[in-house]
């Protein structure tokens, strides 16, 4: 899960760099590259495309597609840190879904770290009151779709291998996004081609490690790692976009680091490797 978080942070920064491109063209490159890799791995492994829980796989593809479009919109239309902040509502929805559907118990300590992490997010950026209701609505919608897409991985569990689960996201999104990508197409430079391609590669491997993490661990135990991603986004914002942070931001980042570390510390103390990938 830690590896997935790092890769996703690189991908989000790349999307921000490409604000001059439509979300459809960016999503097109992501889907095209990811689908090519997935189909190659399926063929190499001798696996068929048909899954054991076919309807759930298609449903996850739809949720993931909606999540990508809406999140890319927020990255391009509202401040970077604010976009990440609102996106971190997703773990809250995942925890609720896990408790309601899978009957996974969230311990009092996990709730404490969850609250601590969310408090850290508010300290780092808070909510930008200049945002329109539409911007906020799309950002929250993205968080809900992300939670649903990630949660279905846990529902599918071990019924299908990770590469098969992953294939259905680009399989659904590519035909949906292609007409819009063509309509809003912008010819990229060499650097922009590199970034567009990198988004596809980063997204693929981030999804791979994310899928494995959700199939191997309780959903509630993975929640804190999302908040580590926020701290990383603040760092990239400072390095790439010259975003600065004050004392409250530093305190908020400390909260996120503390909240994201318990499972790793516990594994180290028990002499086991943490399940982060």
C-alpha positions in Angstrom: 0.0 0.0 0.0 2.9 2.3 0.7 4.3 1.8 -2.8 0.9 2.5 -4.3 0.6 5.7 -2.3 4.0 7.0 -3.6 3.2 6.1 -7.2 -0.2 7.8 -7.0 1.4 11.0 -5.7 3.7 11.1 -8.7 0.8 10.6 -11.0 -1.3 13.4 -9.4 1.6 15.8 -9.8 1.9 14.9 -13.5 -1.8 15.5 -14.0 -1.4 19.0 -12.4 1.5 19.8 -14.8 -0.8 18.9 -17.7 -3.6 21.4 -16.8 -3.6 22.6 -20.4 -5.0 19.2 -21.5 -8.5 18.0 -21.2 -9.2 15.4 -18.6 -10.4 13.2 -21.4 -7.1 13.2 -23.2 -5.2 12.5 -20.0 -7.6 9.7 -19.1 -7.3 8.3 -22.7 -3.5 7.9 -22.4 -3.9 6.4 -18.9 -6.5 3.8 -20.1 -4.6 3.0 -23.3 -1.3 2.2 -21.6 -2.9 0.4 -18.7 -5.1 -1.7 -20.9 -2.1 -2.7 -23.1 -0.1 -3.8 -20.0 -3.0 -5.7 -18.5 -3.9 -7.6 -21.7 -0.2 -8.5 -22.1 0.0 -9.8 -18.6 -3.2 -11.8 -18.9 -1.9 -13.4 -22.1 1.4 -14.2 -20.6 -0.2 -15.8 -17.6 -2.6 -17.8 -19.6 -5.6 -16.1 -18.0 -8.9 -15.4 -19.7 -10.6 -12.0 -19.6 -13.8 -13.4 -18.0 -13.8 -13.1 -14.3 -15.5 -15.2 -11.6 -17.6 -12.2 -10.5 -18.2 -10.6 -13.8 -20.8 -8.1 -12.8 -18.8 -6.8 -9.9 -15.7 -6.3 -12.2 -17.7 -4.3 -14.6 -19.2 -2.3 -11.8 -15.8 -1.5 -10.4 -14.7 -0.3 -13.8 -17.6 2.1 -14.0 -16.9 3.4 -10.5 -13.2 3.8 -11.3 -14.0 5.6 -14.5 -16.3 8.1 -12.8 -13.6 8.6 -10.1 -10.9 9.3 -12.6 -12.9 11.9 -14.6 -14.1 13.8 -11.5 -10.7 13.7 -9.7 -8.8 14.9 -12.7 -11.3 17.8 -13.0 -10.7 18.8 -9.4 -6.9 18.6 -9.9 -7.1 21.0 -12.9 -9.7 23.4 -11.5 -9.0 23.9 -7.8 -5.8 24.4 -5.9 -3.7 21.2 -5.7 -3.6 20.8 -1.9 -7.4 21.5 -1.7 -8.1 18.8 -4.3 -6.0 16.3 -2.3 -7.7 17.4 0.9 -11.2 16.7 -0.3 -10.2 13.5 -2.0 -9.1 12.2 1.4 -12.8 11.8 2.4 -12.6 8.5 0.5 -11.1 6.5 3.4 -13.9 7.7 5.6 -16.4 6.2 3.1 -14.4 3.0 2.8 -14.4 2.5 6.5 -18.1 3.0 6.7 -18.6 0.6 3.7 -16.4 -2.1 5.3 -18.3 -1.8 8.6 -21.7 -2.0 7.0 -21.1 -4.6 4.3 -18.2 -6.8 5.4 -18.9 -6.4 9.1 -15.2 -5.5 9.6 -14.7 -4.0 13.0 -12.9 -0.7 13.3 -11.1 -0.5 16.6 -11.2 2.5 18.9 -7.5 3.0 18.2 -8.1 3.0 14.4 -10.9 5.5 14.8 -8.6 7.7 16.9 -5.9 7.7 14.1 -8.5 8.3 11.5 -9.8 11.4 13.3 -6.2 12.5 13.9 -5.4 12.1 10.2 -8.5 14.1 9.1 -7.7 16.8 11.7 -4.2 17.0 10.2 -5.7 17.5 6.7 -7.9 20.3 8.0 -4.8 21.9 9.6 -2.8 21.7 6.5 -5.2 23.3 4.2 -8.7 23.5 5.5 -11.5 24.2 3.0 -11.1 27.0 0.5 -14.4 29.0 0.9 -13.8 30.5 -2.6 -14.7 27.2 -4.2 -18.0 27.0 -6.0 -20.6 24.5 -5.0 -20.1 22.7 -8.2 -16.3 22.3 -7.5 -17.0 20.9 -4.0 -19.8 18.7 -5.3 -17.6 17.1 -8.0 -14.7 16.7 -5.5 -16.9 14.9 -3.0 -18.5 12.8 -5.7 -14.9 11.8 -6.8 -14.2 10.7 -3.2 -17.3 8.6 -3.1 -16.6 6.9 -6.4 -13.0 6.3 -5.3 -14.2 4.7 -2.1 -16.6 2.5 -4.0 -14.1 1.4 -6.6 -11.5 0.5 -3.9 -14.1 -1.2 -1.7 -15.2 -3.5 -4.5 -11.7 -4.9 -4.6 -12.3 -6.1 -1.1 -15.7 -7.6 -2.0 -14.1 -9.4 -5.0 -11.3 -10.5 -2.6 -9.5 -13.6 -3.9 -12.1 -14.5 -6.6 -9.9 -13.0 -9.3 -6.2 -12.3 -9.6 -5.2 -8.6 -9.3 -4.3 -8.2 -13.0 -7.8 -9.4 -14.0 -9.4 -7.0 -11.6 -7.3 -4.1 -12.9 -8.1 -4.8 -16.5 -11.7 -3.9 -16.2 -11.0 -0.2 -15.3 -9.3 0.7 -18.7 -11.6 -1.7 -20.5 -14.6 0.3 -19.4 -13.0 3.8 -19.5 -11.2 3.6 -22.9 -14.3 3.3 -25.1 -16.1 5.9 -23.0 -13.4 8.5 -23.1 -12.0 8.1 -26.6 -14.7 10.2 -28.5 -14.2 13.1 -26.0 -10.4 12.8 -26.2 -10.6 13.1 -30.0 -12.9 16.1 -29.8 -10.7 18.0 -27.3 -7.4 16.7 -28.6 -4.3 18.9 -28.2 -1.0 18.0 -29.8 1.5 17.4 -27.0 5.2 18.3 -27.0 7.9 15.6 -26.4 7.9 16.4 -22.6 4.1 16.3 -22.5 4.1 13.0 -24.3 6.5 11.7 -21.6 4.2 12.9 -18.8 1.1 11.6 -20.4 2.7 8.2 -20.8 4.1 8.3 -17.3 0.6 8.9 -16.0 -0.5 5.6 -17.6 2.5 3.7 -16.2 2.3 5.1 -12.7 -1.5 4.6 -12.6 -1.1 1.0 -13.7 1.5 0.0 -11.1 -0.2 2.1 -8.4 -3.4 0.2 -9.0 -1.6 -3.1 -9.0 -0.2 -2.6 -5.6 -3.4 -1.1 -4.3 -5.4 -4.1 -5.5 -3.0 -6.5 -3.9 -3.1 -4.6 -0.6 -6.9 -4.7 -0.5 -7.0 -8.4 -1.3 -4.5 -9.2 1.5 -5.5 -6.9 4.3 -8.5 -5.6 6.2 -9.9 -2.5 4.6 -9.8 -0.5 7.8 -6.0 -1.2 8.3 -5.3 0.5 4.9 -7.0 3.8 5.7 -4.0 5.6 7.3 -1.9 5.2 4.2 -4.2 7.5 2.3 -3.3 10.3 4.6 0.4 9.8 4.1 -0.4 10.6 0.5 -1.6 14.0 1.5 1.6 14.8 3.2 3.5 13.8 0.1 1.3 15.9 -2.1 2.1 19.0 0.1 5.8 18.2 -0.4 5.4 17.9 -4.2 3.3 21.1 -4.2 6.2 22.9 -2.5 8.9 21.5 -4.8 7.0 21.6 -8.1 4.6 24.5 -7.7 6.3 26.6 -5.0 3.4 26.1 -2.6 4.5 27.0 1.0 3.1 26.0 4.3 2.9 27.7 7.7 3.1 26.3 11.2 -0.4 24.8 11.1 0.6 22.9 8.0 3.7 21.5 9.7 1.6 20.4 12.6 -1.0 18.9 10.3 1.7 16.9 8.4 3.0 15.6 11.7 -0.5 14.4 12.5 -0.6 12.6 9.2 2.7 10.9 9.6 1.7 9.7 13.1 -1.7 8.5 11.9 -0.1 6.6 8.9 2.5 4.7 10.9 0.8 2.4 13.5 0.5 -0.7 11.3 4.1 -0.4 10.1 5.4 0.1 13.7 3.3 -2.9 14.9 4.7 -5.1 12.1 8.3 -4.2 12.9 7.8 -4.8 16.6 6.4 -8.2 15.9 9.3 -9.0 13.6 7.1 -9.1 10.5 7.2 -7.2 7.3 4.3 -4.8 7.0 1.8 -5.5 4.2 2.3 -2.3 2.2 2.5 -3.7 -1.3 
